Amino acid sequence: MPDPDYDTQVRDAFPELERIDDPDLTERVVEAWTLGLRRGGWRHVDDIPYAWNIHEVTNVEHVRGVTRIALESAREQREFHGADPDVDTIVAACLLHDVGKCYEYTDHVDEELVDPNPRYGGETIPHSLSGYALAHEVGCPLAVQRAIPHFLGEVPDRTLEAELVKSANSASSNAITQAAMGITLQEWVHEYSQTA
């Protein structure tokens, strides 16, 4: 099979990239996804599921939803509260918050993979931390890196942008688990965290 054009896949999958004003940051986001996809051995960015046991929603759909929710929340914070969250940081961090699933889910969806690199693939490192590492590796600004880990306790200093990513992720994830399985995200975590 010829090498997939990950660059084009990522740009087509995430039209929200256009919301980033800094062209260098846009390239770094695309590069992080391209590295993750290549190392994970994925055929296409759309093949990555939202969760190892929820395949009705793709990771791309979830990531786009998180980005849209966070941008809407940022708009409300700006207009209603007079806050000034950084849009480039929010969009980049939202788009990268689940890039680590390129590594984490390789053991669960073998039929979607071509040639995963065993050095990266597998569920040993949680996806938010491997996503943080990818953002660091490609040179994303520290503000973006800090906003990617989205589970409690992963990063002690929480910025306004990081809180927007975390809350938008929870909102999107709750909607997905409710629609797909009829349970809340908390119920999903409780039921499946031992088997995940």
C-alpha positions as CSV (number, residue, x, y, z in Angstrom):
1,M,0.0,0.0,0.0
2,P,1.4,3.5,-0.9
3,D,2.2,5.8,2.0
4,P,-1.0,7.7,3.0
5,D,-1.0,11.4,2.5
6,Y,-1.5,12.2,6.2
7,D,-0.9,15.9,5.7
8,T,-3.9,16.2,3.4
9,Q,-6.0,13.9,5.5
10,V,-5.4,16.0,8.6
11,R,-6.1,19.3,6.8
12,D,-9.3,17.9,5.3
13,A,-10.4,16.4,8.6
14,F,-10.0,19.5,10.7
15,P,-11.3,22.6,9.0
16,E,-10.9,24.3,12.4
17,L,-7.2,24.7,11.6
18,E,-8.3,27.8,9.7
19,R,-9.2,29.4,13.1
20,I,-5.5,29.5,14.0
21,D,-4.0,32.8,13.0
22,D,-0.4,31.7,13.4
23,P,0.6,29.7,10.3
24,D,3.6,28.2,12.1
25,L,1.3,26.8,14.9
26,T,-1.0,25.4,12.2
27,E,1.9,23.5,10.7
28,R,3.0,22.2,14.1
29,V,-0.6,20.8,14.8
30,V,-0.6,19.1,11.4
31,E,2.9,17.7,12.0
32,A,1.9,16.3,15.4
33,W,-1.0,14.5,13.8
34,T,1.1,13.3,10.9
35,L,3.7,11.8,13.3
36,G,1.0,10.1,15.4
37,L,-0.7,8.6,12.4
38,R,2.5,7.4,10.8
39,R,3.9,5.9,14.0
40,G,0.5,4.4,14.9
41,G,0.3,2.8,11.5
42,W,-3.1,4.2,10.7
43,R,-4.5,4.1,7.1
44,H,-6.6,7.2,7.6
45,V,-7.2,9.7,10.4
46,D,-11.0,8.9,10.2
47,D,-10.3,5.2,11.2
48,I,-9.4,6.2,14.8
49,P,-12.5,5.6,17.0
50,Y,-13.6,8.0,19.8
51,A,-13.0,5.2,22.3
52,W,-11.7,1.6,22.1
53,N,-15.3,0.4,22.6
54,I,-17.3,3.2,20.9
55,H,-16.9,3.0,17.1
56,E,-20.1,4.9,16.2
57,V,-18.2,8.2,16.6
58,T,-14.7,8.9,15.2
59,N,-12.0,10.6,17.1
60,V,-12.1,13.3,14.4
61,E,-15.7,14.0,15.1
62,H,-15.0,14.2,18.9
63,V,-12.0,16.5,18.4
64,R,-13.9,18.8,16.2
65,G,-16.8,18.8,18.7
66,V,-14.4,19.7,21.5
67,T,-12.9,22.5,19.4
68,R,-16.3,24.0,18.6
69,I,-17.6,23.8,22.2
70,A,-14.4,25.4,23.5
71,L,-14.6,28.2,20.9
72,E,-18.2,28.9,21.8
73,S,-17.3,28.9,25.5
74,A,-14.4,31.3,24.8
75,R,-16.7,33.6,23.0
76,E,-19.1,33.6,25.9
77,Q,-16.2,34.3,28.4
78,R,-15.1,37.2,26.2
79,E,-18.5,38.8,25.7
80,F,-20.1,38.1,29.0
81,H,-17.2,38.1,31.5
82,G,-14.6,40.3,29.7
83,A,-12.0,37.5,29.7
84,D,-9.4,37.2,27.0
85,P,-8.7,33.6,26.2
86,D,-6.1,33.0,23.5
87,V,-7.9,31.5,20.5
88,D,-4.8,30.1,18.8
89,T,-4.0,28.2,22.0
90,I,-7.5,26.9,22.4
91,V,-7.8,25.7,18.9
92,A,-4.4,24.0,18.8
93,A,-4.8,22.4,22.2
94,C,-8.3,21.1,21.3
95,L,-7.2,19.7,18.0
96,L,-4.3,18.0,19.7
97,H,-6.0,16.9,22.9
98,D,-6.7,13.4,21.6
99,V,-3.9,13.0,19.0
100,G,-2.4,10.5,21.5
101,K,-5.1,8.1,20.5
102,C,-3.0,7.4,17.4
103,Y,-0.8,5.4,19.8
104,E,-3.2,4.3,22.5
105,Y,-5.8,2.4,20.4
106,T,-3.5,0.4,18.1
107,D,-4.2,-2.8,20.1
108,H,-8.0,-2.4,19.7
109,V,-8.4,-1.8,16.0
110,D,-5.8,-3.9,14.2
111,E,-7.8,-4.2,11.0
112,E,-7.5,-0.4,10.5
113,L,-3.7,-0.4,10.8
114,V,-0.9,-0.9,8.3
115,D,2.4,-1.0,10.1
116,P,2.3,0.4,13.7
117,N,5.7,1.2,15.3
118,P,5.8,-1.0,18.4
119,R,7.9,1.7,20.1
120,Y,4.9,4.0,20.2
121,G,1.7,1.9,19.8
122,G,-0.2,0.4,22.7
123,E,-2.1,1.6,25.7
124,T,0.8,2.0,28.1
125,I,0.8,5.8,28.1
126,P,-2.6,7.6,28.4
127,H,-3.4,9.5,25.2
128,S,-3.5,12.9,26.8
129,L,0.1,12.5,27.9
130,S,1.4,11.1,24.6
131,G,-0.5,13.9,22.9
132,Y,1.4,16.4,25.2
133,A,4.6,14.6,24.2
134,L,3.8,14.9,20.5
135,A,3.0,18.6,20.9
136,H,6.3,19.1,22.7
137,E,8.2,17.1,20.1
138,V,7.0,19.3,17.2
139,G,7.7,22.5,19.1
140,C,4.2,23.7,20.0
141,P,4.3,26.7,22.5
142,L,4.2,25.8,26.1
143,A,0.7,27.3,26.5
144,V,-0.6,24.7,24.0
145,Q,1.3,21.9,25.6
146,R,-0.1,22.7,29.0
147,A,-3.7,22.8,27.8
148,I,-3.5,19.3,26.2
149,P,-3.5,17.0,29.3
150,H,-7.2,16.9,30.3
151,F,-7.5,14.5,33.2
152,L,-7.4,15.7,36.8
153,G,-4.0,15.6,38.3
154,E,-2.1,15.4,35.0
155,V,-1.0,19.1,35.0
156,P,-1.0,21.1,38.3
157,D,-1.1,24.6,36.7
158,R,-4.4,25.1,34.9
159,T,-4.8,28.1,32.5
160,L,-8.0,29.5,31.3
161,E,-7.3,27.8,27.9
162,A,-6.6,24.4,29.6
163,E,-9.9,24.6,31.5
164,L,-11.7,25.4,28.3
165,V,-10.2,22.3,26.7
166,K,-11.0,20.1,29.7
167,S,-14.6,21.3,30.0
168,A,-15.3,21.0,26.3
169,N,-13.8,17.5,26.3
170,S,-16.2,16.5,29.1
171,A,-19.2,18.1,27.4
172,S,-18.4,16.3,24.1
173,S,-17.6,13.0,25.8
174,N,-20.8,13.0,27.9
175,A,-22.8,13.6,24.7
176,I,-21.1,10.8,22.9
177,T,-21.4,8.2,25.7
178,Q,-25.0,9.1,26.2
179,A,-25.9,8.8,22.5
180,A,-23.9,5.7,21.9
181,M,-24.4,3.7,25.1
182,G,-27.1,5.6,27.2
183,I,-24.7,6.3,30.0
184,T,-22.7,9.3,31.3
185,L,-19.0,9.7,30.8
186,Q,-18.5,9.0,34.5
187,E,-20.5,5.8,34.3
188,W,-18.5,4.8,31.2
189,V,-15.2,5.4,33.1
190,H,-16.4,3.5,36.1
191,E,-17.6,0.5,34.1
192,Y,-14.8,0.3,31.6
193,S,-11.7,1.7,33.2
194,Q,-10.6,-1.6,34.6
195,T,-10.9,-3.3,31.2
196,A,-9.8,-0.4,29.0
